Amino acid sequence: MSHPIRSIDTCSMNNEGTLRQLRQIKFWVALGSIGFLLVGAAALTFTLAASTAMSTLEKEYSGESSSEERSEFRAQAQILFEEGKLEELAEHIEQRRATHPHDANVHWYTARLHSVRAEWADVLRNLDQTALLAPSWKAEYVDPMRDEVRRRMKAAE
């Protein structure tokens, strides 16, 4: 038979060991939680920074200007094109390109100008740039013009 004092000591030691293990578990859970929160905060910060950077790049890349400026450029370019004033159109385009190099309208009218001059490689390059800058124009404007250019290139061979 075991001694009753020894049993109490053993039980007390087991409780102390269990308490120590529970404290360690609590410490590691708290540390893990803090780590998880830090990783989440870093991910959120990165996402917000990337979103802000992308927004800034999109505005810069699109050559964003007021819709009034774009409309004025387009209207004047269209008039010059329809009147056959190709040198004035080229100058008008270059002025706009200097301040808005990523404006899809600049590349669209450049493509149209090269089309009149039968400069097919330049037309295709500017159509590609137009489609990149204004994807919504691709099906309605860019692809039909690209098809026509390829047809004319083939006929010229």
C-alpha positions as CSV (number, residue, x, y, z in Angstrom):
1,M,0.0,0.0,0.0
2,S,1.2,3.4,-0.8
3,H,1.9,6.1,1.6
4,P,-0.9,8.8,1.7
5,I,1.7,11.7,1.9
6,R,3.5,10.4,-1.2
7,S,0.1,10.3,-3.1
8,I,-0.6,14.0,-2.3
9,D,2.9,15.0,-3.4
10,T,2.7,13.1,-6.6
11,C,-0.8,14.6,-7.4
12,S,0.6,18.1,-6.6
13,M,3.5,17.5,-8.9
14,N,1.2,16.3,-11.7
15,N,-1.0,19.4,-11.3
16,E,2.1,21.7,-11.5
17,G,3.3,19.9,-14.6
18,T,-0.2,20.2,-16.2
19,L,-0.4,23.8,-15.3
20,R,3.0,24.5,-16.8
21,Q,2.0,22.7,-20.0
22,L,-1.2,24.7,-20.1
23,R,0.7,28.0,-19.7
24,Q,3.0,27.0,-22.5
25,I,0.1,26.1,-24.7
26,K,-1.6,29.4,-23.9
27,F,1.7,31.3,-24.7
28,W,2.1,29.5,-28.1
29,V,-1.6,30.1,-29.0
30,A,-1.3,33.8,-28.1
31,L,2.0,34.1,-30.0
32,G,0.4,32.3,-33.0
33,S,-2.6,34.6,-32.9
34,I,-0.4,37.7,-32.9
35,G,1.6,36.2,-35.8
36,F,-1.6,35.5,-37.7
37,L,-2.8,39.1,-37.1
38,L,0.5,40.5,-38.2
39,V,0.4,38.5,-41.4
40,G,-3.2,39.6,-42.1
41,A,-2.3,43.2,-41.5
42,A,0.7,42.9,-43.8
43,A,-1.4,41.3,-46.5
44,L,-4.1,44.0,-46.2
45,T,-1.5,46.7,-46.3
46,F,0.1,45.1,-49.4
47,T,-3.3,44.8,-51.1
48,L,-4.2,48.4,-50.5
49,A,-0.9,49.6,-51.6
50,A,-1.0,47.5,-54.8
51,S,-4.6,48.7,-55.5
52,T,-3.6,52.3,-55.1
53,A,-0.5,51.8,-57.4
54,M,-2.6,50.0,-60.0
55,S,-5.2,52.8,-60.0
56,T,-2.5,55.4,-60.4
57,L,-0.9,53.4,-63.2
58,E,-4.2,52.8,-65.0
59,K,-4.9,56.6,-64.9
60,E,-1.4,57.3,-66.2
61,Y,-1.5,54.6,-68.8
62,S,-4.9,55.5,-70.1
63,G,-3.8,59.0,-70.6
64,E,-6.7,60.1,-68.5
65,S,-7.9,63.6,-69.2
66,S,-11.2,65.2,-69.0
67,S,-13.9,63.8,-71.2
68,E,-14.3,67.3,-72.7
69,E,-10.6,67.3,-73.8
70,R,-11.0,63.8,-75.3
71,S,-14.1,64.9,-77.1
72,E,-12.5,68.0,-78.5
73,F,-9.5,66.0,-79.7
74,R,-11.7,63.4,-81.3
75,A,-14.0,66.0,-83.0
76,Q,-11.1,68.0,-84.4
77,A,-9.3,64.8,-85.6
78,Q,-12.5,63.5,-87.3
79,I,-13.0,66.9,-89.1
80,L,-9.4,66.9,-90.3
81,F,-9.6,63.3,-91.4
82,E,-12.9,63.8,-93.3
83,E,-11.6,67.0,-95.0
84,G,-8.4,65.1,-96.0
85,K,-6.1,67.5,-94.2
86,L,-3.7,64.8,-93.4
87,E,-0.7,67.0,-92.4
88,E,-2.8,69.0,-90.0
89,L,-4.2,65.8,-88.6
90,A,-0.7,64.4,-88.1
91,E,0.2,67.6,-86.3
92,H,-3.0,67.5,-84.2
93,I,-2.2,63.9,-83.2
94,E,1.4,64.7,-82.3
95,Q,0.3,67.6,-80.1
96,R,-2.1,65.3,-78.2
97,R,0.5,62.5,-78.1
98,A,3.0,64.8,-76.3
99,T,0.6,65.3,-73.4
100,H,-1.4,62.0,-73.5
101,P,0.9,59.3,-75.0
102,H,-1.4,56.5,-73.8
103,D,-4.7,58.0,-75.2
104,A,-6.4,55.3,-77.3
105,N,-7.8,58.1,-79.6
106,V,-4.2,59.1,-80.5
107,H,-3.4,55.6,-81.6
108,W,-6.8,55.2,-83.4
109,Y,-6.4,58.3,-85.5
110,T,-2.7,57.5,-86.1
111,A,-3.8,54.1,-87.5
112,R,-6.4,55.9,-89.7
113,L,-3.8,58.3,-90.9
114,H,-1.4,55.5,-91.8
115,S,-4.3,53.7,-93.5
116,V,-4.9,56.5,-95.9
117,R,-1.2,56.5,-96.7
118,A,-1.2,52.7,-97.1
119,E,1.4,52.3,-94.4
120,W,0.0,48.9,-93.3
121,A,2.6,47.9,-90.7
122,D,2.1,51.2,-88.9
123,V,-1.6,50.8,-89.1
124,L,-1.5,47.4,-87.5
125,R,0.9,48.5,-84.8
126,N,-1.4,51.4,-83.8
127,L,-4.4,49.2,-83.9
128,D,-2.7,46.8,-81.5
129,Q,-2.0,49.8,-79.2
130,T,-5.6,51.0,-79.5
131,A,-7.0,47.6,-78.6
132,L,-4.6,47.4,-75.6
133,L,-5.6,50.9,-74.4
134,A,-9.3,50.6,-75.1
135,P,-10.3,46.9,-75.1
136,S,-14.0,47.8,-75.5
137,W,-13.2,49.2,-79.0
138,K,-11.7,45.9,-80.2
139,A,-14.8,44.2,-81.7
140,E,-16.6,47.2,-83.0
141,Y,-13.7,49.3,-84.4
142,V,-10.2,47.7,-84.2
143,D,-10.9,44.2,-85.5
144,P,-12.9,45.3,-88.6
145,M,-10.2,47.8,-89.5
146,R,-7.5,45.2,-88.9
147,D,-9.4,42.7,-91.2
148,E,-9.6,45.4,-93.9
149,V,-5.9,46.2,-93.6
150,R,-5.0,42.5,-94.0
151,R,-7.3,42.2,-97.0
152,R,-5.6,45.2,-98.6
153,M,-2.1,43.9,-97.8
154,K,-3.0,40.6,-99.4
155,A,-4.4,42.3,-102.5
156,A,-1.2,44.4,-102.8
157,E,1.0,41.3,-102.9
